[in-house]
Structures are given as C-alpha cells and as structure tokens.
C-alpha cells in the first residue's frame, strides 16, 4: 500500500477513536461510571477493527504465527492497536451491569485506553513495517501451518484407531 493510502487508513482509525471518545464523554454518569449503549459500542469497535491499516493487520497476523512457531522463545509482543481494542471490548463485556442494552464502564479507564490507542497508532504503523521486513509472509509460514494441521490429523487418526481397538477388544471380551 502506498503512503497516502496508509495515512488515510490512520485518519479513518483516528476518526473512529474520536467517535468512541464522544460516546464516552457524552454518556450519562451513574456513580462515576459512564452508561453506554453496548450495540453502538460494539458496532463502532467492529468498524475500528475493519479500519485498522493493512500493514498493522498483516503484522499482527505475523506476530500470531510467530507466537505459534516460537512456543519456547520470545515472539514479538502484540501490536498496541489490537491490544487496546481487545481491552476495551473486554471492559464492556465484563461490566458488572447490563440492562436494556446499556452497560456501565469506568469512564477514566476507558478514556485512558483510547488516549493510549491514539498515541500508539503511528508507532504501530512503523513497527508493523519493520516487522514485515524482518518476518516477510513467506511460503514457510504457510508450510508451518500445513505441517501443524497434518500432525493434528495424524494424532486424531491414531487416537481413533486406539479407541476402535479398545472397543473391539471390549466387545470380544463381552461376547459369549
């Protein structure tokens, strides 16, 4: 993607973050917590995930693959943008009160995460570009996924054969 396209995607994400800030800042308060409409929040969150720049999406997929590949080693940490969206969704999902499609969230925590997401967005774009240079999407990653799938399939077949043998042996013991 060209630089102009990436910058437009960043602007789109920033605009959606503005919408989330508006949702919280205009929310009525109850005991220091903001009352927000869950449906509006999750719709906006889904649009935010969709608007995340393609380089960040590819880098996040790369990080996921590396986590699977380097089970004992240190894989690069998740990108801030995804982590903060997940944290916001978790805050809403685990909110103690859900009535009539509304939920109470800690306004200060929510706003702090939005500020961090906004600040981390440009960092994520440059970090994504660096990650994709170091770990390009190569056929070996596809091969790794296929190898894992083959290993799982082989384990399932072996377990099924063992279970079948056990059932046959048990049936033979019970037969007159």
Secondary structure in CASP SS format (residue, H / E / C, confidence):
PFRMAT SS
TARGET T0000
AUTHOR 0000-0000-0000
METHOD secondary structure of the structure
MODEL  1
X C 1.00
X C 1.00
X H 1.00
X H 1.00
X H 1.00
X H 1.00
X H 1.00
X H 1.00
X H 1.00
X H 1.00
X H 1.00
X H 1.00
X H 1.00
X H 1.00
X H 1.00
X H 1.00
X H 1.00
X H 1.00
X H 1.00
X H 1.00
X H 1.00
X H 1.00
X H 1.00
X H 1.00
X H 1.00
X C 1.00
X C 1.00
X E 1.00
X E 1.00
X E 1.00
X C 1.00
X C 1.00
X E 1.00
X E 1.00
X E 1.00
X E 1.00
X E 1.00
X H 1.00
X H 1.00
X H 1.00
X H 1.00
X H 1.00
X H 1.00
X H 1.00
X H 1.00
X H 1.00
X H 1.00
X H 1.00
X H 1.00
X H 1.00
X H 1.00
X C 1.00
X C 1.00
X H 1.00
X H 1.00
X H 1.00
X H 1.00
X H 1.00
X H 1.00
X H 1.00
X H 1.00
X H 1.00
X H 1.00
X H 1.00
X H 1.00
X H 1.00
X H 1.00
X H 1.00
X H 1.00
X C 1.00
X C 1.00
X C 1.00
X C 1.00
X C 1.00
X C 1.00
X C 1.00
X C 1.00
X C 1.00
X C 1.00
X H 1.00
X H 1.00
X H 1.00
X H 1.00
X H 1.00
X H 1.00
X H 1.00
X H 1.00
X H 1.00
X H 1.00
X H 1.00
X H 1.00
X H 1.00
X H 1.00
X C 1.00
X C 1.00
X C 1.00
X C 1.00
X E 1.00
X E 1.00
X C 1.00
X C 1.00
X E 1.00
X E 1.00
X E 1.00
X E 1.00
X E 1.00
X H 1.00
X H 1.00
X H 1.00
X H 1.00
X H 1.00
X H 1.00
X H 1.00
X H 1.00
X H 1.00
X H 1.00
X H 1.00
X H 1.00
X H 1.00
X H 1.00
X H 1.00
X H 1.00
X H 1.00
X H 1.00
X H 1.00
X H 1.00
X H 1.00
X H 1.00
X H 1.00
X H 1.00
X H 1.00
X H 1.00
X H 1.00
X H 1.00
X C 1.00
X C 1.00
X C 1.00
X C 1.00
X H 1.00
X H 1.00
X H 1.00
X H 1.00
X H 1.00
X H 1.00
X H 1.00
X H 1.00
X H 1.00
X H 1.00
X H 1.00
X H 1.00
X H 1.00
X H 1.00
X H 1.00
X H 1.00
X H 1.00
X H 1.00
X H 1.00
X H 1.00
X H 1.00
X H 1.00
X H 1.00
X H 1.00
X H 1.00
X H 1.00
X H 1.00
X H 1.00
X H 1.00
X H 1.00
X H 1.00
X H 1.00
X H 1.00
X H 1.00
X H 1.00
X H 1.00
X C 1.00
X C 1.00
END
